[in-house]
């Protein structure tokens, strides 16, 4: 019997292993050539212009291929822990582009990169000063009493706080993958944060290094995020476009800002540990946040396979807001897929636009 053709109990032969090894070698050789020719990947598919600034925080307006038809601007409030260009990563993966194509007038707050001079920024600065400053700029520019807000992830929590404290200035509120109940059983990140000595952590470090936060997120799914995806990289090494997409995503993951120490301390203690939206106790600049004052129309979008913001955490919003016009949209995907997947490009901008259009008066 030919040993080379004898199948093992696992169903493969030495010939099959040798053939696969040769294929991997060819992939690696092609990959080296692809990497040699590939230029530095760029992000941001849509033209934008700076319209307002407060220190490092910048408000940008996106410019679509045609003039917007919406009369009320849409302000996107992103999380502090990552850069906001995830919403406009590339031409075929851009929630922003989808909104612009449907006539929305889209703005985004870019938090910048905090340094030691920002160590004592508090949640009041981010919510009332920066979000509030951007909102007031738009209100003056458009001569409107209120604007539309789209809060994403932690930015959704900020948008909820702003809307509760300034309800007359928010016409419609959209929250996307936003944590509300921080004490659901399936929230691994919250379980970690609840045991953190936030005072000791911030007093020792000052600002929170971006690398620390990145490792926390990677360790939530260590096999998937630290091993499996890099093994899968071999399969696309000879595909320049797929490799560029991969590197662009990697650039976003590791292009994370440090976090202002005091704001981090307050967020961990009031939200993750105190579960303030549910239990009460959130104070921004000495004012209590009560979601019952969120009386404007609310659209809450959550992802069914979200490992950072479990659906139960987001759906808790329904029982807390005072709005009589509350809607939910369940997206079949994960925390990142809701921005970049093909399904997201088809479903998310259309859902947001249609919902806003139905409340345009």
N, C-alpha and C positions, 0 to 999 in steps of 0.2 A: 504494500500500500504506500502511495506517495505521501510522505509526512507533510509536504508543503500544502497539500490539498485536503488534509484532514482537518475538519472543523473542530474547534474546541467546544467544550460544554456551553460557552457563551455565544456560540454561533458565528465565529469568525475564524479565518485561516491565516497562516503566516503570509501567504500571498496577499491577502486582503490588507493585512497590517503594513506590508511593504508598500503596496500601492497607495495607501492613505498617507504614509510618511513622505512618499514622493510628491503627492499633491500638496502637502503642507510646505514642503521645501519650495515648490513652484510659487505658492502663495506668498511666502516670505520674500523670495527674490523679487517678485512683482511689487510687493509692498515697499521694499526699499527704494525701488525706482519711483514708485508713486509718491512716497514721502519726499524724495529728492526734488521732484518737480512741483510739489504742492506749495503754494505760497501761504503766508499767514492768513488764517481764516478771519473773516470779518463778520460782524453781526449788525443787526439793525437794517431792516429792508426798506424802511419808509423815511422819507425826508422829514425833518423836524426842525423847529426853530425855538430858541429860548425866548420866553415872553415875560418871565418874572423870576426874581432870585432873592433869597434871603440867606446870606452866607454861602455855605456849600450846597444848599438845597435849591434846586432849579425846577421851574415849571416849563415843560416843553409842550408845544402844539404840533401835532402831526399834520403833514400836508399830503392829502390824497391826490389822485389824478383828476378829480373833479371837486367843485365847491360843495361843502356840506349843505344838506337840506334841513337838517335838524336845527330848530331855533334855540334849543337849550344845550349848552356844552356838556360833555361827559368827561368828568375828571376821574382818572384812574389813580387809586392809592395802593401802592405795592408794599410788600413786606420790607423790613429793614435788613433781613439776613441775606438777601441775594439782590443782584442787580435787576432792574425792571425790564431789561431788554428781552427777557424771556417772552414777553407778550408781543414782541416784534422781532423774533429771532432771525428769520430769513423769509424770502418772498413767499414760499409755499407753506410757511409755518408762522403765521402772523395773525393773532386775534385782532390786532390794531387794523391791519389791512382789511380784514373782513368787515369791521365796523365802518371804516371809511368808505368802502365800496357801497355800503347801504345808506350812506348819507349822514352818518354821525359825525359830530365835531369833537374830536378826541384830544384830550390832554393827559399828561402823566407827570407825576412828581418824581424827580430823581433825587434820592436822599444824599448822593455823593458818598465820599469815603471819610467817615469821622476819624479824627486824630486826637491827640492828647488835649487839645484845646476844647474838645467837645465832651470831655469826660463827665461834666456835670449837667449835660442836657437831660431834661426829664420828659416824661410822657406828655406833660402839658406843653412843652416846646414842640414836640412832634405833632400833637393833635390840634391844639388851639393856635399855636403860632404858625406852624408850617402848613398843615392842611387848611387851617382857617385863613391864613394869608393867601393861599392859592385860590380858595373859594371866593374870598372877597375881591381878589383881582378879577376873576371871571365875572362876578356880579357887577362890578363897575364897568368892565369892558362891554358886556352884553346888555347892561341896564336891566338886569333880571334880579328878582328878589331871592331866587334860589337856583341851584344847579343840580345836575344829576351826578351821583357818586357811584363809582364801581370800586369796591374794596376787595382786594385779593389776599387770601391767606391772612397773615398778621395785619396786613393793610385793611382787611375787612373788619377786624376787631377795632382798628383805629377809626374806620369809617362809622362803625356802630356807635362808638363813643362820641364822635363829633356830631352825628345825627341826633343822639340823645340830648346832648348839651346845647345844640343849635338847630332845633327842628325846623325853624322857619327858613333856614338857608339851604335845605336839602329838599328838592322837589321829588325825586325818585331815588331809591337806594337799591343797588345791586350788590350782593355779597357772593363771592366765589371761593370755594374751598376754604371757608372761614371757620375757625374754631370758636365755639360758643360755650358748650359744656366741656370744660377741661378735665373733668373727672369721670369720663366714661371708662369702662373696664378695658376696652380695646385700644386705649391711647397709650402706647408704650413711651412716647416722648414725654407725656405728662407724668407718667409714673416715675420716670427718672428725675424730672424737674422738681417734683414734690419733695424729694429727699435731698435737694441741693441746699446747702447753706449759702444763700444768695449774698448775705452781708459779708461773710468771710471771703467769698469768691470775688466780689467786686472790690472790696477793700484791699485785697492782695494784688489783683491784676489791673485795677482801674478800668480801662476799656476791655471788652471781651475780644480776644484775638479771633479772627475769622477762621483760622485753622482749627481751633478748638470746636467751634460750632460745626464746621464741615465734618470732622471726625465723629461727632455725635450723630449727625444725620446718616453718615455712611454705616455706622454700627447698628442702626436700626434694621438694616438688611445686609449684613456683611458679605454673605455669599453672593447675592445678586449684584450688589453695587461695587464690590472690591475684587471679585474673582470672575464670576460668570460673564460679565459684559466685556472684560478684557480677553477672555478666551474666545468669545464670539467675534472680537475685533479681527482675528486672523481671517475670518471668512470674507471680510470686505476690504482687505489690504490692497487688492488689485482693482478696486472700484473707486476712482478718484472722488466722485460725487458723494458716495456713501461715507467714505473716509472723512471728507470735509465736513459732512453733517455731524459725524461722531465727534470730531475735534472741536467743532463749534459748541456742541453741548458740553463737552468737557471744560472748555474755556469758561462757559457760564457757571458751571458747578464750582469751579475753584477761583473764580473772580468774585470773591465775597468780601464785603466791607467788615472791618471791625465794628463792634457795637458799643455805643455810648454807655458807659458803666451805670450811671444812675437810672437811665431809662430801662436798661436790662434788669436791674434790681427790682424796680417797680413792677415791670411786666411779669417777671417770674413770681413775685410775692402776691400780687393782686389777682393775676389771671390763672397761672398754673397752680399755685398753691392755695390761694383763697377762692378760686373758682367764682370770681366776682360777678360775672354776668348772671349766674344762677343764684348764688348765695347773697349777693350784694357786697358792698365794701369797696368797690372801685371808686377812687377819688382822683380827679384830674384837676390840678390847680385848686384844690380845696372844695371842688364841687362834686357831688355824688352822681354817678352814672346810673340811670334807671332806664332800661330798655323799653319800659312802658311809654316813654316819651317819644319813641320812634313811631310816629303816627303816619308818616308818609307811606306810599306804596313801596313794598319790599319784594324783590325777587332774590331768592336764595338758591344758588347753584352749588351742588356738591358732587363729588366723584365717588362712585360706588366701590372702587378698589383703592381708595386713598389710605396710605399707611401713615401719613403725617397728620391728617385731619380726618378721622373716621367719620363716616356718614352720620352716626348717632350724635357726634359732637356738633356737627353743623345743623342737623335737623332740630335740635333743641331750640333754635331761634323761634320756631313757630309759636311756642307757648310763652315767649317772653316779650315780644314786641307788642306795642299797642296798636299797630296798624290793623285796619279792617280790610286792607287789600294786600294780602300776603300770598305769594306763590312760591312753589319749589320746582326746581328742575334737577332731575337725577341724570348724571352723565355716566355712561358706561366706560370707565377708564380710571386712571390713577391720577395722582397729584400733579405729575408732569405732563401726562398725556392730555390733560384738559387744555393745555396750551398748544401742544405741538403735533398731536396725532391728526391723521386725515379726517377722522370723525369729528374732532374738535373744530377743524376749519369749516366743516359743513354745518355743524349744529350750534356751536356756542355764539358766534357773532349774530347769526340769524335770530336766535332765541332772545338775545339781549335787545337787538334792534326792534323786533316785533313787539316785545313787551313794553319798551319805552314808547314806541309809536302809538300803542293803544292807550297811553296815558299822556299824550303830548299836549292835551289841553289843560 
